Amino acid sequence: MFKNKFVRLEPDFYDIYRQFPLGVFSESCERSWANLLLYMPIYDWHAAVINSRLWIASFNTSYIFFPMGDIAAPTELAGVLKEFAAVCPHEAVCGDVPADYLKHFPEAEKFFDFEIDPGEADYIYDLAHLASFSGSKLRKRHNQLRQFEREYEGAFRVEKMNRGHLAQVYALAEKLSGAVWTTDSGAEEKLAMQRLELLWDDPNCRLAGVLLYVQDVPAGFSIYSPISPGIADIHFEKADHAFTGSGAKLTAGLTGQLLAENFRYMNREQDLNVEGLRRAKRSLDPEHCFERASITLL
């Protein structure tokens, strides 16, 4: 049976996961090991090696990732997706498909419907550009940063996070997002944040973060991990806008920390077609967006 080929994606599966280079997925937040484990309560990820490729799937949500390893041809992809669909409660979707897959395999249109949703694209930022605040698009953030530093001169600090900060971080997140956490998407974030306590010291997740204080009061935080060498994925970020310019200061503190750790880029994930998120992500002047496709069987 197809489902029996898969095992639950537990932390000790990392030794198998790391045998498959990310390749074309090296910028994708969806392939972050920490992300996969953080969202286990929602997706219950399972994994299997089939035909020398790594497949990661959520049977309860009928979602399977495009496999890691050598690029799968349409016939193989369709075969696995048919088997997956047969044991799923809803229409099976294969996600994180290379956006140019159809270009390289034109015959794929005989097997699949393709969709590229702009709201599913990851925003990728050049950290050196952010650090310099150069260009007209970053002028507003530069001004907000200076306003924060004038307003709270001598009263703020940015610390690198450790396990001892987690209770403060969760309390701030609950304060700022408690109402949103009652919605479906917000509940996912809440469950994922609750997993931080479990995963923080996992050497394969490599979770880290920065915490902004004003007068010893937490005013914002960012939590990240590496996707691949040089690229950090920002899992959670919140700023208390009761402190003027806190968002800009938090971004500056995060950028400085990532550069100190030899990252060159950061992935701030998708905007999910939410207009407010889209404006905020574009205001930081991304270098480019990592586009992905999703496919369903014809």
ChimeraX commands (.cxc) that place a marker at each C-alpha (Angstrom):
marker #1 position 0.00,0.00,0.00 radius 0.5
marker #1 position 1.32,3.44,-0.94 radius 0.5
marker #1 position 0.84,4.98,2.50 radius 0.5
marker #1 position 2.85,2.23,4.15 radius 0.5
marker #1 position 5.96,3.40,2.32 radius 0.5
marker #1 position 5.96,6.57,4.44 radius 0.5
marker #1 position 7.15,7.15,7.99 radius 0.5
marker #1 position 6.33,10.09,10.25 radius 0.5
marker #1 position 8.80,12.95,9.89 radius 0.5
marker #1 position 10.45,12.87,13.31 radius 0.5
marker #1 position 13.67,14.74,14.23 radius 0.5
marker #1 position 15.76,11.60,13.73 radius 0.5
marker #1 position 14.76,11.52,10.03 radius 0.5
marker #1 position 17.20,14.39,9.47 radius 0.5
marker #1 position 20.03,12.02,8.57 radius 0.5
marker #1 position 18.01,10.88,5.54 radius 0.5
marker #1 position 16.71,14.37,4.71 radius 0.5
marker #1 position 20.21,15.83,4.49 radius 0.5
marker #1 position 21.25,13.24,1.89 radius 0.5
marker #1 position 19.08,15.09,-0.65 radius 0.5
marker #1 position 20.58,18.45,-1.73 radius 0.5
marker #1 position 18.01,21.23,-1.93 radius 0.5
marker #1 position 19.16,22.29,-5.40 radius 0.5
marker #1 position 16.39,24.35,-7.02 radius 0.5
marker #1 position 14.66,24.56,-3.63 radius 0.5
marker #1 position 17.59,26.23,-1.84 radius 0.5
marker #1 position 15.54,29.43,-1.38 radius 0.5
marker #1 position 12.22,27.80,-0.52 radius 0.5
marker #1 position 10.97,28.33,3.02 radius 0.5
marker #1 position 8.85,25.20,2.56 radius 0.5
marker #1 position 12.04,23.08,2.56 radius 0.5
marker #1 position 13.36,24.49,5.84 radius 0.5
marker #1 position 13.90,21.58,8.23 radius 0.5
marker #1 position 12.82,23.74,11.16 radius 0.5
marker #1 position 9.63,24.79,9.34 radius 0.5
marker #1 position 8.69,21.19,8.66 radius 0.5
marker #1 position 9.02,20.28,12.35 radius 0.5
marker #1 position 7.42,23.48,13.66 radius 0.5
marker #1 position 4.23,22.84,11.68 radius 0.5
marker #1 position 3.99,19.10,12.40 radius 0.5
marker #1 position 0.84,19.50,14.58 radius 0.5
marker #1 position -1.03,20.88,11.57 radius 0.5
marker #1 position 0.34,18.85,8.67 radius 0.5
marker #1 position 1.57,15.62,10.30 radius 0.5
marker #1 position 4.29,15.27,7.68 radius 0.5
marker #1 position 5.34,11.82,6.50 radius 0.5
marker #1 position 8.30,10.99,4.27 radius 0.5
marker #1 position 9.49,8.23,1.97 radius 0.5
marker #1 position 12.35,7.61,-0.43 radius 0.5
marker #1 position 10.88,6.38,-3.72 radius 0.5
marker #1 position 13.02,5.87,-6.84 radius 0.5
marker #1 position 15.96,7.65,-5.15 radius 0.5
marker #1 position 13.88,10.77,-4.48 radius 0.5
marker #1 position 12.59,12.11,-1.18 radius 0.5
marker #1 position 8.84,12.69,-0.99 radius 0.5
marker #1 position 7.28,14.57,1.95 radius 0.5
marker #1 position 3.52,14.42,2.28 radius 0.5
marker #1 position 0.61,15.38,4.50 radius 0.5
marker #1 position -2.08,12.74,4.13 radius 0.5
marker #1 position -4.61,14.61,6.26 radius 0.5
marker #1 position -4.38,17.74,4.07 radius 0.5
marker #1 position -3.88,15.84,0.77 radius 0.5
marker #1 position -0.67,17.77,0.04 radius 0.5
marker #1 position 2.64,16.38,-1.21 radius 0.5
marker #1 position 5.83,18.24,-1.99 radius 0.5
marker #1 position 7.58,18.00,-5.32 radius 0.5
marker #1 position 10.33,15.47,-4.56 radius 0.5
marker #1 position 13.90,16.28,-3.61 radius 0.5
marker #1 position 16.64,14.67,-5.67 radius 0.5
marker #1 position 16.99,14.53,-9.45 radius 0.5
marker #1 position 14.07,16.31,-11.13 radius 0.5
marker #1 position 11.19,13.86,-11.59 radius 0.5
marker #1 position 9.82,13.45,-15.11 radius 0.5
marker #1 position 6.07,13.98,-15.64 radius 0.5
marker #1 position 5.29,10.26,-15.97 radius 0.5
marker #1 position 6.90,9.46,-12.62 radius 0.5
marker #1 position 5.37,12.51,-10.96 radius 0.5
marker #1 position 1.92,11.59,-12.24 radius 0.5
marker #1 position 2.32,7.99,-11.08 radius 0.5
marker #1 position 3.18,8.96,-7.51 radius 0.5
marker #1 position 0.50,11.64,-7.41 radius 0.5
marker #1 position -2.15,9.10,-8.54 radius 0.5
marker #1 position -1.15,6.71,-5.77 radius 0.5
marker #1 position -1.17,9.56,-3.26 radius 0.5
marker #1 position -4.59,10.76,-4.43 radius 0.5
marker #1 position -6.03,7.31,-3.92 radius 0.5
marker #1 position -5.42,7.47,-0.15 radius 0.5
marker #1 position -6.30,11.15,0.42 radius 0.5
marker #1 position -9.59,12.59,1.69 radius 0.5
marker #1 position -9.48,15.58,-0.68 radius 0.5
marker #1 position -8.14,16.43,-4.12 radius 0.5
marker #1 position -4.41,15.73,-4.08 radius 0.5
marker #1 position -2.11,18.71,-4.64 radius 0.5
marker #1 position 1.60,18.59,-5.36 radius 0.5
marker #1 position 3.24,21.82,-4.19 radius 0.5
marker #1 position 6.55,23.63,-4.32 radius 0.5
marker #1 position 6.91,22.60,-7.96 radius 0.5
marker #1 position 9.68,24.50,-9.80 radius 0.5
marker #1 position 8.01,27.42,-11.54 radius 0.5
marker #1 position 9.78,26.58,-14.80 radius 0.5
marker #1 position 8.92,22.87,-14.74 radius 0.5
marker #1 position 6.56,23.15,-17.70 radius 0.5
marker #1 position 9.26,24.95,-19.69 radius 0.5
marker #1 position 11.61,22.00,-19.26 radius 0.5
marker #1 position 8.91,19.34,-19.57 radius 0.5
marker #1 position 6.25,20.64,-22.02 radius 0.5
marker #1 position 4.61,17.21,-22.06 radius 0.5
marker #1 position 3.61,17.77,-18.41 radius 0.5
marker #1 position 0.52,19.71,-19.57 radius 0.5
marker #1 position -0.91,16.36,-20.69 radius 0.5
marker #1 position -0.89,15.16,-17.06 radius 0.5
marker #1 position -1.45,18.18,-14.83 radius 0.5
marker #1 position -3.21,21.46,-14.24 radius 0.5
marker #1 position -0.62,24.09,-13.24 radius 0.5
marker #1 position -1.19,27.10,-11.00 radius 0.5
marker #1 position 1.27,29.81,-10.02 radius 0.5
marker #1 position -0.24,31.95,-7.27 radius 0.5
marker #1 position 1.64,35.24,-6.63 radius 0.5
marker #1 position 0.56,35.04,-3.00 radius 0.5
marker #1 position 2.58,31.84,-2.60 radius 0.5
marker #1 position 5.89,33.37,-3.70 radius 0.5
marker #1 position 8.64,33.84,-1.08 radius 0.5
marker #1 position 10.17,37.30,-0.68 radius 0.5
marker #1 position 13.98,37.17,-0.81 radius 0.5
marker #1 position 16.03,40.10,0.52 radius 0.5
marker #1 position 19.68,41.07,0.05 radius 0.5
marker #1 position 20.91,41.72,3.59 radius 0.5
marker #1 position 23.69,44.09,2.49 radius 0.5
marker #1 position 21.09,46.23,0.71 radius 0.5
marker #1 position 18.85,46.27,3.78 radius 0.5
marker #1 position 21.75,47.18,6.03 radius 0.5
marker #1 position 22.65,50.17,3.89 radius 0.5
marker #1 position 19.05,51.45,3.65 radius 0.5
marker #1 position 19.98,52.62,0.16 radius 0.5
marker #1 position 17.39,53.51,-2.44 radius 0.5
marker #1 position 14.10,55.35,-2.40 radius 0.5
marker #1 position 12.05,52.29,-1.42 radius 0.5
marker #1 position 13.86,52.01,1.92 radius 0.5
marker #1 position 13.81,55.72,2.75 radius 0.5
marker #1 position 10.65,55.41,4.85 radius 0.5
marker #1 position 12.12,52.55,6.89 radius 0.5
marker #1 position 15.33,54.53,7.34 radius 0.5
marker #1 position 13.33,57.46,8.72 radius 0.5
marker #1 position 11.36,55.17,11.04 radius 0.5
marker #1 position 14.62,53.71,12.36 radius 0.5
marker #1 position 16.06,57.14,13.10 radius 0.5
marker #1 position 12.81,58.17,14.79 radius 0.5
marker #1 position 12.94,55.11,17.04 radius 0.5
marker #1 position 16.57,55.73,17.96 radius 0.5
marker #1 position 15.87,59.37,18.82 radius 0.5
marker #1 position 12.70,58.59,20.77 radius 0.5
marker #1 position 14.24,55.82,22.88 radius 0.5
marker #1 position 17.86,56.90,22.96 radius 0.5
marker #1 position 19.71,55.07,25.71 radius 0.5
marker #1 position 16.64,52.99,26.55 radius 0.5
marker #1 position 16.71,50.19,23.98 radius 0.5
marker #1 position 18.80,47.15,23.22 radius 0.5
marker #1 position 18.74,44.20,20.82 radius 0.5
marker #1 position 19.72,40.81,22.22 radius 0.5
marker #1 position 20.37,37.51,20.51 radius 0.5
marker #1 position 17.75,35.07,21.76 radius 0.5
marker #1 position 18.35,31.99,23.85 radius 0.5
marker #1 position 16.03,29.47,25.46 radius 0.5
marker #1 position 15.58,31.74,28.45 radius 0.5
marker #1 position 13.82,34.32,26.27 radius 0.5
marker #1 position 11.11,31.96,24.98 radius 0.5
marker #1 position 8.54,32.71,27.70 radius 0.5
marker #1 position 8.85,36.46,27.05 radius 0.5
marker #1 position 8.60,35.92,23.30 radius 0.5
marker #1 position 5.49,33.79,23.58 radius 0.5
marker #1 position 3.84,36.28,25.95 radius 0.5
marker #1 position 4.53,39.15,23.52 radius 0.5
marker #1 position 3.21,37.11,20.58 radius 0.5
marker #1 position 0.05,36.30,22.51 radius 0.5
marker #1 position -0.39,39.98,23.42 radius 0.5
marker #1 position -0.02,41.13,19.82 radius 0.5
marker #1 position -1.75,38.23,18.04 radius 0.5
marker #1 position -4.09,36.65,20.58 radius 0.5
marker #1 position -7.17,37.70,18.63 radius 0.5
marker #1 position -5.74,36.39,15.34 radius 0.5
marker #1 position -4.87,33.08,17.00 radius 0.5
marker #1 position -8.60,32.30,17.22 radius 0.5
marker #1 position -8.76,32.06,13.39 radius 0.5
marker #1 position -7.70,28.98,11.42 radius 0.5
marker #1 position -4.47,30.50,10.06 radius 0.5
marker #1 position -3.71,32.14,13.39 radius 0.5
marker #1 position -4.21,28.85,15.22 radius 0.5
marker #1 position -1.52,27.31,13.00 radius 0.5
marker #1 position 0.94,30.00,14.08 radius 0.5
marker #1 position 0.04,29.50,17.73 radius 0.5
marker #1 position 0.62,25.74,17.55 radius 0.5
marker #1 position 3.91,26.26,15.72 radius 0.5
marker #1 position 5.13,28.78,18.29 radius 0.5
marker #1 position 4.31,26.36,21.07 radius 0.5
marker #1 position 6.74,23.92,19.42 radius 0.5
marker #1 position 9.65,26.32,19.91 radius 0.5
marker #1 position 10.18,25.02,23.44 radius 0.5
marker #1 position 10.57,21.48,22.09 radius 0.5
marker #1 position 12.81,22.31,19.11 radius 0.5
marker #1 position 14.94,25.23,20.28 radius 0.5
marker #1 position 17.98,23.15,21.22 radius 0.5
marker #1 position 17.72,20.73,18.29 radius 0.5
marker #1 position 21.11,21.13,16.53 radius 0.5
marker #1 position 19.57,20.29,13.15 radius 0.5
marker #1 position 16.85,22.96,13.38 radius 0.5
marker #1 position 19.40,25.63,14.34 radius 0.5
marker #1 position 16.71,28.01,15.56 radius 0.5
marker #1 position 17.89,31.46,16.64 radius 0.5
marker #1 position 16.47,34.95,16.98 radius 0.5
marker #1 position 16.76,38.52,18.15 radius 0.5
marker #1 position 14.71,40.28,20.80 radius 0.5
marker #1 position 14.21,44.06,20.97 radius 0.5
marker #1 position 13.76,45.73,24.36 radius 0.5
marker #1 position 12.68,49.23,25.30 radius 0.5
marker #1 position 13.19,50.05,28.99 radius 0.5
marker #1 position 13.55,46.29,29.63 radius 0.5
marker #1 position 10.12,45.67,28.08 radius 0.5
marker #1 position 10.05,43.30,25.08 radius 0.5
marker #1 position 9.09,45.35,22.02 radius 0.5
marker #1 position 9.63,42.88,19.19 radius 0.5
marker #1 position 11.28,39.64,18.13 radius 0.5
marker #1 position 12.36,37.70,15.06 radius 0.5
marker #1 position 13.01,33.96,14.98 radius 0.5
marker #1 position 14.91,32.33,12.13 radius 0.5
marker #1 position 16.85,29.29,10.96 radius 0.5
marker #1 position 18.95,28.49,7.88 radius 0.5
marker #1 position 17.26,27.10,4.76 radius 0.5
marker #1 position 20.59,26.55,3.05 radius 0.5
marker #1 position 24.07,28.12,3.40 radius 0.5
marker #1 position 23.71,31.89,3.16 radius 0.5
marker #1 position 19.89,32.05,3.34 radius 0.5
marker #1 position 17.89,32.45,6.56 radius 0.5
marker #1 position 14.18,31.77,6.85 radius 0.5
marker #1 position 12.25,34.14,9.13 radius 0.5
marker #1 position 9.70,31.92,10.86 radius 0.5
marker #1 position 8.09,34.39,13.25 radius 0.5
marker #1 position 8.37,38.14,13.62 radius 0.5
marker #1 position 6.32,40.59,15.65 radius 0.5
marker #1 position 6.86,44.19,16.70 radius 0.5
marker #1 position 4.87,46.15,19.26 radius 0.5
marker #1 position 3.91,49.29,17.36 radius 0.5
marker #1 position 3.08,51.05,20.60 radius 0.5
marker #1 position 6.81,51.80,20.40 radius 0.5
marker #1 position 7.23,54.16,17.46 radius 0.5
marker #1 position 9.46,52.70,14.77 radius 0.5
marker #1 position 9.91,49.36,16.53 radius 0.5
marker #1 position 9.38,47.41,13.30 radius 0.5
marker #1 position 12.20,49.24,11.53 radius 0.5
marker #1 position 14.54,48.86,14.50 radius 0.5
marker #1 position 13.75,45.16,14.75 radius 0.5
marker #1 position 14.51,44.68,11.05 radius 0.5
marker #1 position 17.81,46.54,11.45 radius 0.5
marker #1 position 18.77,44.43,14.47 radius 0.5
marker #1 position 17.85,41.22,12.68 radius 0.5
marker #1 position 19.77,42.24,9.56 radius 0.5
marker #1 position 22.88,42.99,11.58 radius 0.5
marker #1 position 22.70,39.67,13.39 radius 0.5
marker #1 position 22.23,37.69,10.18 radius 0.5
marker #1 position 25.16,39.43,8.52 radius 0.5
marker #1 position 27.30,38.68,11.58 radius 0.5
marker #1 position 26.40,35.00,11.09 radius 0.5
marker #1 position 27.50,35.16,7.42 radius 0.5
marker #1 position 24.05,35.02,5.88 radius 0.5
marker #1 position 23.68,36.93,2.61 radius 0.5
marker #1 position 19.92,36.74,2.14 radius 0.5
marker #1 position 16.77,36.26,4.14 radius 0.5
marker #1 position 13.46,34.74,3.14 radius 0.5
marker #1 position 10.47,36.49,4.70 radius 0.5
marker #1 position 8.05,33.95,3.27 radius 0.5
marker #1 position 4.76,34.56,1.45 radius 0.5
marker #1 position 2.18,37.33,1.59 radius 0.5
marker #1 position -0.70,34.87,0.96 radius 0.5
marker #1 position -2.47,37.58,-1.08 radius 0.5
marker #1 position -3.11,39.59,2.11 radius 0.5
marker #1 position -2.81,43.21,1.03 radius 0.5
marker #1 position -1.34,44.47,4.30 radius 0.5
marker #1 position 1.33,41.76,4.30 radius 0.5
marker #1 position 2.08,42.45,0.65 radius 0.5
marker #1 position 2.65,46.16,1.30 radius 0.5
marker #1 position 4.88,45.43,4.29 radius 0.5
marker #1 position 7.01,42.91,2.41 radius 0.5
marker #1 position 7.37,45.09,-0.66 radius 0.5
marker #1 position 8.30,48.09,1.49 radius 0.5
marker #1 position 11.56,46.32,2.39 radius 0.5
marker #1 position 12.54,46.24,-1.31 radius 0.5
marker #1 position 13.03,42.50,-1.96 radius 0.5
marker #1 position 15.73,41.49,-4.40 radius 0.5
marker #1 position 13.40,38.96,-6.00 radius 0.5
marker #1 position 10.61,36.51,-5.27 radius 0.5
marker #1 position 10.96,32.74,-5.30 radius 0.5
marker #1 position 8.00,31.54,-7.33 radius 0.5
marker #1 position 6.55,28.07,-7.07 radius 0.5
marker #1 position 3.82,26.20,-8.86 radius 0.5
marker #1 position 1.25,23.72,-7.59 radius 0.5
marker #1 position -0.21,20.95,-9.71 radius 0.5
marker #1 position -3.24,18.69,-9.69 radius 0.5
marker #1 position -3.97,15.71,-11.90 radius 0.5
marker #1 position -6.07,16.27,-15.00 radius 0.5
marker link #1:1,2 radius 0.2
marker link #1:2,3 radius 0.2
marker link #1:3,4 radius 0.2
marker link #1:4,5 radius 0.2
marker link #1:5,6 radius 0.2
marker link #1:6,7 radius 0.2
marker link #1:7,8 radius 0.2
marker link #1:8,9 radius 0.2
marker link #1:9,10 radius 0.2
marker link #1:10,11 radius 0.2
marker link #1:11,12 radius 0.2
marker link #1:12,13 radius 0.2
marker link #1:13,14 radius 0.2
marker link #1:14,15 radius 0.2
marker link #1:15,16 radius 0.2
marker link #1:16,17 radius 0.2
marker link #1:17,18 radius 0.2
marker link #1:18,19 radius 0.2
marker link #1:19,20 radius 0.2
marker link #1:20,21 radius 0.2
marker link #1:21,22 radius 0.2
marker link #1:22,23 radius 0.2
marker link #1:23,24 radius 0.2
marker link #1:24,25 radius 0.2
marker link #1:25,26 radius 0.2
marker link #1:26,27 radius 0.2
marker link #1:27,28 radius 0.2
marker link #1:28,29 radius 0.2
marker link #1:29,30 radius 0.2
marker link #1:30,31 radius 0.2
marker link #1:31,32 radius 0.2
marker link #1:32,33 radius 0.2
marker link #1:33,34 radius 0.2
marker link #1:34,35 radius 0.2
marker link #1:35,36 radius 0.2
marker link #1:36,37 radius 0.2
marker link #1:37,38 radius 0.2
marker link #1:38,39 radius 0.2
marker link #1:39,40 radius 0.2
marker link #1:40,41 radius 0.2
marker link #1:41,42 radius 0.2
marker link #1:42,43 radius 0.2
marker link #1:43,44 radius 0.2
marker link #1:44,45 radius 0.2
marker link #1:45,46 radius 0.2
marker link #1:46,47 radius 0.2
marker link #1:47,48 radius 0.2
marker link #1:48,49 radius 0.2
marker link #1:49,50 radius 0.2
marker link #1:50,51 radius 0.2
marker link #1:51,52 radius 0.2
marker link #1:52,53 radius 0.2
marker link #1:53,54 radius 0.2
marker link #1:54,55 radius 0.2
marker link #1:55,56 radius 0.2
marker link #1:56,57 radius 0.2
marker link #1:57,58 radius 0.2
marker link #1:58,59 radius 0.2
marker link #1:59,60 radius 0.2
marker link #1:60,61 radius 0.2
marker link #1:61,62 radius 0.2
marker link #1:62,63 radius 0.2
marker link #1:63,64 radius 0.2
marker link #1:64,65 radius 0.2
marker link #1:65,66 radius 0.2
marker link #1:66,67 radius 0.2
marker link #1:67,68 radius 0.2
marker link #1:68,69 radius 0.2
marker link #1:69,70 radius 0.2
marker link #1:70,71 radius 0.2
marker link #1:71,72 radius 0.2
marker link #1:72,73 radius 0.2
marker link #1:73,74 radius 0.2
marker link #1:74,75 radius 0.2
marker link #1:75,76 radius 0.2
marker link #1:76,77 radius 0.2
marker link #1:77,78 radius 0.2
marker link #1:78,79 radius 0.2
marker link #1:79,80 radius 0.2
marker link #1:80,81 radius 0.2
marker link #1:81,82 radius 0.2
marker link #1:82,83 radius 0.2
marker link #1:83,84 radius 0.2
marker link #1:84,85 radius 0.2
marker link #1:85,86 radius 0.2
marker link #1:86,87 radius 0.2
marker link #1:87,88 radius 0.2
marker link #1:88,89 radius 0.2
marker link #1:89,90 radius 0.2
marker link #1:90,91 radius 0.2
marker link #1:91,92 radius 0.2
marker link #1:92,93 radius 0.2
marker link #1:93,94 radius 0.2
marker link #1:94,95 radius 0.2
marker link #1:95,96 radius 0.2
marker link #1:96,97 radius 0.2
marker link #1:97,98 radius 0.2
marker link #1:98,99 radius 0.2
marker link #1:99,100 radius 0.2
marker link #1:100,101 radius 0.2
marker link #1:101,102 radius 0.2
marker link #1:102,103 radius 0.2
marker link #1:103,104 radius 0.2
marker link #1:104,105 radius 0.2
marker link #1:105,106 radius 0.2
marker link #1:106,107 radius 0.2
marker link #1:107,108 radius 0.2
marker link #1:108,109 radius 0.2
marker link #1:109,110 radius 0.2
marker link #1:110,111 radius 0.2
marker link #1:111,112 radius 0.2
marker link #1:112,113 radius 0.2
marker link #1:113,114 radius 0.2
marker link #1:114,115 radius 0.2
marker link #1:115,116 radius 0.2
marker link #1:116,117 radius 0.2
marker link #1:117,118 radius 0.2
marker link #1:118,119 radius 0.2
marker link #1:119,120 radius 0.2
marker link #1:120,121 radius 0.2
marker link #1:121,122 radius 0.2
marker link #1:122,123 radius 0.2
marker link #1:123,124 radius 0.2
marker link #1:124,125 radius 0.2
marker link #1:125,126 radius 0.2
marker link #1:126,127 radius 0.2
marker link #1:127,128 radius 0.2
marker link #1:128,129 radius 0.2
marker link #1:129,130 radius 0.2
marker link #1:130,131 radius 0.2
marker link #1:131,132 radius 0.2
marker link #1:132,133 radius 0.2
marker link #1:133,134 radius 0.2
marker link #1:134,135 radius 0.2
marker link #1:135,136 radius 0.2
marker link #1:136,137 radius 0.2
marker link #1:137,138 radius 0.2
marker link #1:138,139 radius 0.2
marker link #1:139,140 radius 0.2
marker link #1:140,141 radius 0.2
marker link #1:141,142 radius 0.2
marker link #1:142,143 radius 0.2
marker link #1:143,144 radius 0.2
marker link #1:144,145 radius 0.2
marker link #1:145,146 radius 0.2
marker link #1:146,147 radius 0.2
marker link #1:147,148 radius 0.2
marker link #1:148,149 radius 0.2
marker link #1:149,150 radius 0.2
marker link #1:150,151 radius 0.2
marker link #1:151,152 radius 0.2
marker link #1:152,153 radius 0.2
marker link #1:153,154 radius 0.2
marker link #1:154,155 radius 0.2
marker link #1:155,156 radius 0.2
marker link #1:156,157 radius 0.2
marker link #1:157,158 radius 0.2
marker link #1:158,159 radius 0.2
marker link #1:159,160 radius 0.2
marker link #1:160,161 radius 0.2
marker link #1:161,162 radius 0.2
marker link #1:162,163 radius 0.2
marker link #1:163,164 radius 0.2
marker link #1:164,165 radius 0.2
marker link #1:165,166 radius 0.2
marker link #1:166,167 radius 0.2
marker link #1:167,168 radius 0.2
marker link #1:168,169 radius 0.2
marker link #1:169,170 radius 0.2
marker link #1:170,171 radius 0.2
marker link #1:171,172 radius 0.2
marker link #1:172,173 radius 0.2
marker link #1:173,174 radius 0.2
marker link #1:174,175 radius 0.2
marker link #1:175,176 radius 0.2
marker link #1:176,177 radius 0.2
marker link #1:177,178 radius 0.2
marker link #1:178,179 radius 0.2
marker link #1:179,180 radius 0.2
marker link #1:180,181 radius 0.2
marker link #1:181,182 radius 0.2
marker link #1:182,183 radius 0.2
marker link #1:183,184 radius 0.2
marker link #1:184,185 radius 0.2
marker link #1:185,186 radius 0.2
marker link #1:186,187 radius 0.2
marker link #1:187,188 radius 0.2
marker link #1:188,189 radius 0.2
marker link #1:189,190 radius 0.2
marker link #1:190,191 radius 0.2
marker link #1:191,192 radius 0.2
marker link #1:192,193 radius 0.2
marker link #1:193,194 radius 0.2
marker link #1:194,195 radius 0.2
marker link #1:195,196 radius 0.2
marker link #1:196,197 radius 0.2
marker link #1:197,198 radius 0.2
marker link #1:198,199 radius 0.2
marker link #1:199,200 radius 0.2
marker link #1:200,201 radius 0.2
marker link #1:201,202 radius 0.2
marker link #1:202,203 radius 0.2
marker link #1:203,204 radius 0.2
marker link #1:204,205 radius 0.2
marker link #1:205,206 radius 0.2
marker link #1:206,207 radius 0.2
marker link #1:207,208 radius 0.2
marker link #1:208,209 radius 0.2
marker link #1:209,210 radius 0.2
marker link #1:210,211 radius 0.2
marker link #1:211,212 radius 0.2
marker link #1:212,213 radius 0.2
marker link #1:213,214 radius 0.2
marker link #1:214,215 radius 0.2
marker link #1:215,216 radius 0.2
marker link #1:216,217 radius 0.2
marker link #1:217,218 radius 0.2
marker link #1:218,219 radius 0.2
marker link #1:219,220 radius 0.2
marker link #1:220,221 radius 0.2
marker link #1:221,222 radius 0.2
marker link #1:222,223 radius 0.2
marker link #1:223,224 radius 0.2
marker link #1:224,225 radius 0.2
marker link #1:225,226 radius 0.2
marker link #1:226,227 radius 0.2
marker link #1:227,228 radius 0.2
marker link #1:228,229 radius 0.2
marker link #1:229,230 radius 0.2
marker link #1:230,231 radius 0.2
marker link #1:231,232 radius 0.2
marker link #1:232,233 radius 0.2
marker link #1:233,234 radius 0.2
marker link #1:234,235 radius 0.2
marker link #1:235,236 radius 0.2
marker link #1:236,237 radius 0.2
marker link #1:237,238 radius 0.2
marker link #1:238,239 radius 0.2
marker link #1:239,240 radius 0.2
marker link #1:240,241 radius 0.2
marker link #1:241,242 radius 0.2
marker link #1:242,243 radius 0.2
marker link #1:243,244 radius 0.2
marker link #1:244,245 radius 0.2
marker link #1:245,246 radius 0.2
marker link #1:246,247 radius 0.2
marker link #1:247,248 radius 0.2
marker link #1:248,249 radius 0.2
marker link #1:249,250 radius 0.2
marker link #1:250,251 radius 0.2
marker link #1:251,252 radius 0.2
marker link #1:252,253 radius 0.2
marker link #1:253,254 radius 0.2
marker link #1:254,255 radius 0.2
marker link #1:255,256 radius 0.2
marker link #1:256,257 radius 0.2
marker link #1:257,258 radius 0.2
marker link #1:258,259 radius 0.2
marker link #1:259,260 radius 0.2
marker link #1:260,261 radius 0.2
marker link #1:261,262 radius 0.2
marker link #1:262,263 radius 0.2
marker link #1:263,264 radius 0.2
marker link #1:264,265 radius 0.2
marker link #1:265,266 radius 0.2
marker link #1:266,267 radius 0.2
marker link #1:267,268 radius 0.2
marker link #1:268,269 radius 0.2
marker link #1:269,270 radius 0.2
marker link #1:270,271 radius 0.2
marker link #1:271,272 radius 0.2
marker link #1:272,273 radius 0.2
marker link #1:273,274 radius 0.2
marker link #1:274,275 radius 0.2
marker link #1:275,276 radius 0.2
marker link #1:276,277 radius 0.2
marker link #1:277,278 radius 0.2
marker link #1:278,279 radius 0.2
marker link #1:279,280 radius 0.2
marker link #1:280,281 radius 0.2
marker link #1:281,282 radius 0.2
marker link #1:282,283 radius 0.2
marker link #1:283,284 radius 0.2
marker link #1:284,285 radius 0.2
marker link #1:285,286 radius 0.2
marker link #1:286,287 radius 0.2
marker link #1:287,288 radius 0.2
marker link #1:288,289 radius 0.2
marker link #1:289,290 radius 0.2
marker link #1:290,291 radius 0.2
marker link #1:291,292 radius 0.2
marker link #1:292,293 radius 0.2
marker link #1:293,294 radius 0.2
marker link #1:294,295 radius 0.2
marker link #1:295,296 radius 0.2
marker link #1:296,297 radius 0.2
marker link #1:297,298 radius 0.2
view
